[in-house]
């Protein structure tokens, strides 16, 4: 089992002919993802040549729109490798076409654009967005939709949800001996499509996920809200890590969402909220991995 993505997911790539789209389409195919085509209105009717997981040549069709791609291929997932200025239009197009899952990798998308697209998706009620400014989602040994290196880890009992891309990779590497059901990098922007809470709810409902790692970072109150949700709704063990314990107070760090005001949004405040909800919180990624390893040994 997994959440949101499995070996049967049929994936299209918006921006398949661009540099990032080309590179990551190749890597997703290598990871076993069922990439069935791409979208570029200017190159509709052409094909792009790639290799599948077995190394055999495959030609992927390029369609003029997401709607046409879904109609011709039965795609149920789209990933957008589109410059920030055009990301909102790409998101709206995918939402209009009714794609069930849309992964947006692009960073630097204006917050107003994301807010508009997210509100549009919510009103339509058919599309789950992951991102923007995220590494995407991977169900190891089945499917990768994003930029996470697929060879870090294999399948296992841990669910992972993370605001940070690189910490997603590090945690997967730290716990590679145990493996993951699904790992989601939700992105660090102030507005994102899928939240910690969305992922926690899905992992709670997934019978194959036995324990959950949640990675947050300074800024905002997403982790505090997730702590409240865990306390009320999650029965599985959760371990946490919050990036930014050494961040100087009052300084904006890294991600657009990492803005601390007063004590709200500090790593310490988030740690305390999570611990009050029964979450064991590590001070480093390695310590967090050790906490998870100890929990798995007792299950």
Residue, then its C-alpha position, 0 to 999 in steps of 0.5 A: x500500500x501507499x498514499x496518493x501514488x502507486x505502480x499503476x499511476x499513469x503520469x504526464x509531464x507538463x513541460x516534458x520538452x524543457x531541460x528540467x522536464x527532459x532530465x527528470x522524465x528520464x529519471x522517473x522512467x528509470x525509477x519505474x514510473x509509468x510516464x505515458x506522455x507530456x504536454x507542450x502546446x507548441x510541440x503537440x503531435x511530436x514525440x520524445x525519445x526516452x528509455x524505460x526502466x529496462x533500458x529499452x527505447x520508448x517514444x512518448x507522445x507530446x500533447x497540446x493540452x492536459x485534457x487531450x493527454x488525459x483523454x488519449x492516455x488515461x493519465x491520473x497524475x501530472x507533474x509540472x516542470x514549468x517556469x514560475x511565470x507560467x506555473x499558475x496557467x499550467x496548474x489551472x489547465x491541469x485542474x480544469x482537465x480534472x487531473x486527480x493529482x498534480x505535483x508542482x516542482x517549480x520554486x519562486x512561484x508568486x504566492x498570489x498565483x499559488x493561492x489562486x490556483x489552490x482556491x480554484x482546485x478547492x472549488x473544483x474539488x477534483x485535484x490534489x496539488x503537491x507543492x509548489x517548491x517541492x521535491x514531489x512524491x515517491x512510493x519506493x520500488x513503484x513510482x516517483x513523481x518528482x526529483x527525489x533520487x529513487x535509489x536512496x531507499x526501498x519499500x518499508x513501513x515508514x511514511x514520511x512527510x517533509x517541508x524540506x527537500x534535502x531533509x526528505x532525502x537525508x531522512x530516507x537515507x538515514x532510514x534506508x535499512x527500514x524503507x518507506x511506504x511513501x515519502x512526500x516533500x510538501x514544499x516550504x512556501x507559505x501556501x502549499x497544496x498538500x499539508x502535513x495534516x493531509x499526509x498524516x491523515x492519509x498515512x493514518x488510513x494506510x494499513x501498510x504504514x506503521x509509523x510516520x516521520x514528520x519534518x518541519x521547519x521554522x516559520x508559520x504554524x503548520x507544525x503546531x496545527x499538525x500537532x493538534x491533529x496528531x493528538x486528536x486523530x493519529x494512533x500510529x507513532x510519529x517522530x518529528x524533526x524541526x529544522x532551524x534550532x540554530x536560526x537567529x531570532x528575527x531573521x528570515x531564513x531560506x524558504x519563503x515560509x520560514x518567517x519567525x515572529x516573536x516566539x511563534x514559529x520558532x523551532x523550540x515552540x514547534x518542538x514543544x507543541x509536537x512533544x505535547x501531542x506525544x511526538x518524539x522530536x529529534x534535535x538532528x536528523x540522525x537523532x530523529x532516525x534513531x528515535x524511529x528505529x527504536x519505535x520500529x523495533x517495538x512494533 
